[in-house]
Amino acid sequence: MKTIIAVLLLAILSLSSRAQQQSSMVYSNALKKTMRLQKAGTVITLVGGLTLFTGSYMYHKAYDDAGSESVPKNKIDTARSIMFGGLGCLAVGVPVLTIGRTKERHLRIEAGIFKTGKEYYAGGIGVKFRF
């Protein structure tokens, strides 16, 4: 009976130490994914902002060029399409960027990689409940 308990204890200890080694790789892979998510969100947000600005400039330019004449409908439709495309990119980019940053922060808290000054510590920043 003692040998069975000793074997089970060794098996459990080896599994837990192996799981701890794997967790750093899991955090590393998850951190890389969240960094890519942040970069994608940043790019989409920047493209959306530039597109929105370009569309609004084209809209304003179409009315200025026309003066007292009627504005060509195709110019207005093109400018509106570009503005709505920019708004769509902003509507997608900002949440993607925010989600990426939030996930990165939570991963860093769980991995204990917060840096304060010149030392690392694994202290708690807040309370996290899991159900």
N, C-alpha and C positions, 0 to 999 in steps of 0.2 A: 504494500500500500504506500509506503514511504517513497519507493522508487517511482511509482506512477505520479504522485504529487510533485516530486522533483522534476520529472520529465515535463509535465504540464506547465509547471512554473517557468522552466527554461524556454519552452515553446512560446508562452505568452510574452515573456521578456524579449525574446528575439523578434517577435512580430511587432511589438510596440517600438523597439529601436529602429526597425526597418521602416515603419510607418513614419517616424520622425525624419528619417533621411529623405524619404520620398516627398514629404510635405514641402521642403525647401524648393524642390524642383517644381512642384505643383504651384507654389506661390510665384516662382520665377516665370513659369509659362503663363499664368493668369495675369501677372503684372505686364508681360509683353503684350498680351491681348488688349488690356485696358489702355496701354500706351498707344497702340495702333488705333483703338477706338477714339482716343482723344485727338490724334492727328487727323483722322478722317473727319471728325466733327469740326475741327479747326478749319480744315480746307473747305468743307461744305459751307461753313458760316462765312468765310472770307469770299468765296465765289458768290454766295447769295447776296452779300452786302454790296459787292461790286456790280452785280447784275441789277440789283434794285436801284443803285445810284445811276447806272447807265440808262436804264429805262426811264427814270424820272427826268434825267437830262434830255433824253430824246423827246419826251412828252412836252417838256417846257420849250425846247427848240422848235418843235413843230408849230406851236402856237405863236412863238415869236416871229418865225419866218413868214407865217401867213399874214400877219398884220390884221387888216380889216377884211381880208378875203376869207372864204371858207377854208377850213383846214382839210387836207386830203385824209380820207377815212383810213386808207391803208397805213399811213404813218402813225396815226393814233392807235390803230389796232396793234401794230408792231410794238409800239412803245408800251402799251398795256400788257401785252403778252410777256415782254421782257421783265416788266415790273412784277407781274404775278409769279413769273418763274423765280425771280430773286426772293420774293416773299416765301415761296415754297421751299427754296433752299435754306433760308433762314429758319423756317419753321421746323425743318428736319435737323439742321446742323447744330443749333443751340442745345436741344435736348440730348443729342448724341454726345456732344462735348461735355455736358453736365453729368451725364450718366458715366462717362469714362472717368472723369475726375472723382466722382463719388466712389466708384468701385475701386479706383486706385487708392484712395484714402483708407477705405475699409480694409483692403488687402494689406496695406502697410501697418495698420493698427493690429491686425491679426498676426502678422509676421513679426511684429515688434521691431520694425526697422526705423522707427522715428528717431531722428537725430536732434539732439539738443546740445548746442555748443559743440564740443569735440567728442562726446561720448554717446554711445547708443544704449538705450535701455528698453526694457519690455514692460514698462509700467502702463497702467490703464489710463486712457484718455477719457473714457466714458464708460457707460454701462451698456452692454449689449445682451439682449434677451433672445434666446432661441427656443422655438417651440417645435 
